[in-house]
Amino acid sequence: KKDAERFVEINSDMEISPKHPLVLVLVESLEDWAVRPDVMPNLYRFIETHNVVYARRVKSQTKGGTSGDGQMIYNTGLLPIFDGAVCASYSQNVFPSLSEVYSSSAIIVPGDLEVWNQREMSAAYCIDTNYVNPKGYDHITFSTLDSIYSMYSYVMAITIATHSPFEKYCSFSSLQLPKDMPTNMRNYLLCMNYTDSCWGDFLQRIDTDSVLHNSVVCFMGDHIIFDPIMRNEFQDYCERAGLDYQPQEAYTAFVAYSPDLTERTIINEITYQMDAYPTIRHLIGADTYYWKGFGIDLSDTTHTMVRPINEQDAYIVSDKIIRANYFKEYLGR
């Protein structure tokens, strides 16, 4: 309890009116080396032409819950438990959540609500409405997002095309890649290119649509995907073929747009998935929300913020918070 209290505002006002709506796009298996103009031209162009915070080397912090863990980290600012999956064992817990500060919220889920116990976890994160994309096509996810973002003050959309084994959606991409490229690398990039094509129109409307232009819009990877052996194979191929991909790096990425940002900030230092929550919390204008999270605000361009806790200690404290259902006691629910 004493450790947890360092990250809560004991007397803060729970009635918060965020400055901006929020759209979060959770990108399946997004790795930083794929964010390049040939593979992801729409997101890359958006980063190059808008005032965004772009953290290029985000350390993946998921554990046994993989994608479910990623969703939890971004929504709650907590880290996964050491063994097992929070979404399987602690769906009845009380959690802090970004969606709690909004009057209406929705999530777009590929597949069904049984995966990662999504139905229960949506309720645990205070998300009001579930939209299911049963076929899983990312273009359907973004078509749904296009039709609902003006109806809710917070929407989370989850992509799926880049889920291993990276085969189902390859034919949806017109990206030209060498035929001798390792199969998994080639298929992964083709699927990532397809996903990027699905949000192209959405990104363009941020400049012209009054709701989107005034929103905080974030793209973030749920976790990394390739093991070290496969990365070495990819890197060896790239060096032999004279390609400038850097697949040996094991990071995901985070991109945040806000109408309040006055400059483009590219962060090349190693950051953490747990940094997304306090960054978004600040950008939407929810600094007084009771739970601060373990990370730092990446939009703080003064670079004066010192990390309140190191990664390993954050895991330890978070594990204890979740297993003790700390927020049930704190909030008296």
Disulfide bonds with the S-S distance in Angstrom:
none
